């Protein structure tokens, strides 16, 4: 067990909730129904140029959260040690959980602390790291994104399938080249989000809206589809297996934002509108 002395860093979006949660750790429950990030930073961006010959280490911290997703913290070292860390299927190779332990962040307040190692040969892509509380199965995902030093110059040729709400077959589909930077962001590799303006340019869709980087509306055949919460637009990436014509869902596409996942030539991207808790996507497709 290690004493953590640094100050707590919080993003604006979670600052209020985290501050409130940290002030009420006396009410912590080691089996609270949720898990969250202790630092308020779910995505860590690593510049590829900063990865040295010995690789690069990323420190992550997770703790329990109540039903309102407010951080509470573990009350014992043993509870914090009862957290498993794993790399989600589809993450880039060369990223692994190096170690994990209980960490005391305040008197009788603990989090689960993990070190994720990025090998020196990793130059581009993303990994999703899952922290699971074995006491109740609650979990939280962290994104580790390795951003290339320079923008990717080779486009990715991908096929897009758009399913309108309630549709069982694609409402529109098409294949087009997607370039890094088609969608304006700081990610230097080709992403699923880059595919949105590429689809407009290729007349696969008419238009889209993505406030704050989340696709909220897609217009197909002059019909705008903007599902209201608890529904929304969701995506999955499918990649061809060793069996020609059979594509398997890329696991990290279920948990990463569309501008965090790297798109490869030959990928199939499905966008479907439906409830967030619904099972909208098959594990495999045949094309």
C-alpha positions in Angstrom: 0.0 0.0 0.0 1.3 3.4 -1.0 0.4 6.9 0.3 -0.7 9.3 -2.4 0.4 12.9 -1.6 -0.4 14.8 -4.8 -3.4 17.1 -5.1 -6.6 15.8 -6.8 -7.0 16.9 -10.4 -10.6 17.2 -11.7 -12.1 18.1 -15.0 -14.8 20.8 -15.1 -17.5 18.4 -16.0 -17.0 16.3 -12.9 -15.6 18.8 -10.5 -18.8 19.4 -8.5 -19.7 15.8 -8.2 -16.2 14.7 -7.2 -15.8 17.5 -4.6 -19.1 16.6 -3.1 -18.2 12.9 -3.1 -14.7 13.5 -1.6 -16.3 15.4 1.3 -18.6 12.5 2.2 -16.2 9.6 2.3 -17.3 8.8 5.8 -20.4 7.3 4.1 -18.4 5.2 1.7 -19.6 1.7 0.9 -17.1 -0.8 -0.5 -20.0 -2.3 -2.5 -21.4 1.0 -3.9 -23.3 0.2 -7.2 -20.9 2.0 -9.5 -17.2 2.6 -10.2 -15.6 5.9 -11.4 -12.3 7.6 -12.0 -10.8 9.1 -8.9 -9.0 11.9 -10.8 -11.9 12.9 -13.1 -9.8 12.1 -16.2 -11.2 9.2 -18.1 -9.1 9.7 -21.2 -5.3 9.9 -21.2 -3.6 11.2 -24.4 0.0 10.2 -24.8 2.0 11.8 -27.6 3.9 9.1 -29.5 7.0 11.3 -29.5 7.1 11.1 -25.7 7.3 7.3 -25.6 11.0 6.5 -25.0 13.0 3.3 -25.5 11.7 2.0 -22.2 8.1 2.7 -23.1 5.7 4.9 -21.2 3.7 4.4 -18.0 0.2 5.8 -17.4 -1.2 5.9 -13.9 -4.9 5.2 -13.3 -7.1 5.3 -10.2 -10.6 4.0 -9.7 -13.0 3.9 -6.7 -16.6 3.2 -5.9 -19.4 5.6 -6.7 -22.9 5.8 -5.4 -26.2 5.6 -7.4 -25.7 9.2 -8.5 -22.2 8.4 -9.8 -20.6 10.4 -7.0 -17.2 9.1 -6.0 -17.1 7.7 -2.4 -13.9 5.7 -2.0 -13.1 2.4 -0.5 -13.0 2.3 3.3 -10.5 -0.5 3.6 -7.3 -1.5 1.8 -8.6 -5.0 1.3 -11.6 -3.7 -0.6 -9.4 -1.6 -2.9 -7.2 -4.6 -3.6 -10.3 -6.5 -4.7 -10.4 -4.7 -8.1 -9.3 -6.4 -11.3 -7.7 -4.4 -14.2 -7.8 -5.7 -17.8 -7.3 -4.5 -21.3 -10.5 -4.6 -23.4 -10.6 -6.7 -26.6 -9.7 -4.7 -29.7 -7.2 -2.4 -28.0 -3.9 -1.7 -29.7 -1.1 -4.2 -29.2 1.7 -3.2 -26.9 -0.5 -1.8 -24.1 -0.8 -3.8 -20.9 -1.7 -3.5 -17.2 1.8 -3.7 -15.5 0.7 -3.7 -11.9 -2.2 -2.7 -9.5 -2.5 -2.1 -5.8 -4.5 -0.3 -3.1 -3.6 3.3 -2.6 -4.4 5.4 0.5 -5.4 8.9 -0.8 -6.7 10.1 2.6 -7.1 8.8 6.1 -9.0 5.5 5.8 -9.8 6.3 2.2 -8.5 4.1 -0.6 -8.6 3.7 -4.3 -7.4 1.0 -6.7 -4.3 2.2 -8.4 -2.9 0.7 -11.7 0.1 1.3 -13.9 -0.5 0.7 -17.6 2.6 0.3 -19.7 2.9 1.3 -23.3 5.7 -0.5 -25.2 8.2 1.6 -27.1 7.0 0.4 -30.5 3.5 1.8 -30.1 3.0 4.8 -32.4 -0.8 5.1 -32.9 -4.1 4.0 -31.7 -6.2 3.5 -28.5 -6.7 1.0 -25.7 -9.6 0.7 -23.2 -8.7 -0.3 -19.7 -11.4 -1.8 -17.5 -11.4 -1.7 -13.7 -13.9 -4.1 -12.1 -14.9 -4.2 -8.5 -15.1 -8.0 -7.7 -17.4 -7.3 -4.8 -20.4 -6.5 -7.0 -19.2 -6.4 -10.7 -19.3 -2.6 -11.0 -16.8 -1.3 -13.5 -15.4 1.7 -15.2 -13.5 2.1 -18.5 -10.5 4.3 -19.1 -9.1 5.3 -22.5 -5.4 5.5 -23.3 -4.9 7.2 -26.7 -1.5 7.2 -28.4 -1.5 10.2 -30.7 1.0 10.1 -33.6 3.4 13.0 -33.8 2.2 13.7 -37.3 -1.2 13.4 -39.0 -1.8 10.1 -40.7 -1.5 10.7 -44.5 -2.9 7.4 -45.8 -6.7 7.3 -45.9 -8.8 4.4 -44.6 -11.3 2.9 -47.0 -14.3 2.0 -44.9 -17.9 0.9 -45.4 -20.7 2.7 -43.5 -24.1 1.3 -42.8 -26.7 3.7 -41.3 -29.8 2.2 -39.6 -32.7 4.6 -39.0 -34.7 4.1 -35.7 -36.5 0.8 -35.8 -34.8 -0.3 -39.1 -33.7 -3.9 -39.5 -31.8 -3.2 -42.8 -29.5 -0.3 -43.6 -31.3 2.9 -44.6 -28.2 3.9 -46.5 -24.8 2.4 -47.1 -21.6 3.2 -49.0 -17.8 2.9 -49.0 -15.5 5.9 -49.1 -12.0 7.0 -48.2 -11.7 8.6 -44.8 -8.8 11.0 -44.0 -7.4 12.0 -40.7 -8.7 15.5 -39.9 -11.9 15.2 -42.0 -13.5 15.9 -38.6 -11.7 18.7 -36.9 -10.0 17.4 -33.7 -6.6 16.9 -32.2 -6.5 13.2 -33.1 -3.8 12.5 -35.7 -5.0 9.1 -36.9 -8.2 8.3 -38.9 -11.2 7.9 -36.6 -14.8 6.9 -36.9 -15.7 10.5 -36.4 -13.7 11.5 -39.4 -16.1 9.3 -41.3 -19.1 11.6 -40.6 -18.0 14.5 -43.0 -16.6 11.9 -45.3 -20.0 10.3 -45.6 -21.6 13.7 -46.4 -19.0 14.3 -49.1 -19.7 10.9 -50.6 -23.5 11.4 -50.5 -24.0 8.4 -48.1 -25.8 10.7 -45.7 -27.2 14.2 -46.2 -25.9 15.8 -43.0 -25.2 15.2 -39.3 -25.0 17.1 -36.0 -22.4 16.4 -33.4 -22.5 18.9 -30.6 -19.6 18.4 -28.1 -18.3 15.6 -30.3 -21.3 13.3 -29.9 -23.4 12.4 -32.9 -27.0 13.5 -32.1 -28.6 13.7 -35.5 -28.1 12.0 -38.9 -30.1 13.1 -41.9 -30.8 10.3 -44.5 -32.8 10.8 -47.7 -33.9 14.3 -46.5 -35.2 12.9 -43.3 -33.4 14.0 -40.0 -33.3 11.4 -37.3 -32.6 12.8 -33.8 -33.6 10.3 -31.2 -34.4 11.7 -27.7 -32.9 10.3 -24.5 -32.8 7.5 -23.4 -32.2 6.8 -27.1 -29.4 8.1 -29.3 -27.0 7.3 -32.1 -24.5 4.6 -31.4 -21.8 3.0 -33.4 -19.8 -0.2 -33.7 -16.7 -1.1 -35.8 -16.6 -4.5 -37.5 -13.3 -6.0 -38.7 -12.9 -9.0 -41.0 -11.8 -12.3 -39.4 -9.8 -15.1 -40.8 -13.0 -16.3 -42.4 -13.5 -14.2 -45.6 -16.7 -12.2 -45.5 -17.2 -12.6 -41.7 -16.7 -9.5 -39.6 -16.5 -9.4 -35.8 -17.2 -6.4 -33.7 -14.2 -4.6 -32.3 -14.7 -4.7 -28.6 -13.4 -1.3 -27.8 -15.9 0.3 -30.2 -18.6 -0.4 -27.5 -16.9 1.9 -25.0 -14.7 4.5 -26.9 -15.9 7.7 -28.3 -16.1 7.9 -32.1 -13.1 10.3 -32.2 -10.9 8.0 -30.1 -11.0 4.8 -32.1 -8.7 4.2 -35.1 -10.4 3.3 -38.3 -8.6 0.8 -40.6 -9.1 0.1 -44.3 -11.7 -2.7 -44.8 -13.6 -1.9 -41.6 -17.4 -1.8 -41.6 -18.9 0.9 -39.4 -22.6 0.6 -38.3 -24.5 3.5 -36.9 -27.8 2.6 -35.2 -30.4 4.7 -33.3 -31.9 3.2 -30.2 -32.0 3.1 -26.4 -28.6 3.1 -24.8 -29.4 0.0 -22.7 -30.7 -2.0 -25.7 -28.7 -4.7 -27.4 -28.6 -3.1 -30.9 -25.5 -4.7 -32.5 -24.7 -8.3 -33.4 -21.4 -9.8 -32.5 -20.6 -10.8 -36.1 -21.9 -9.9 -39.5 -21.5 -11.5 -42.9 -21.0 -9.4 -46.0 
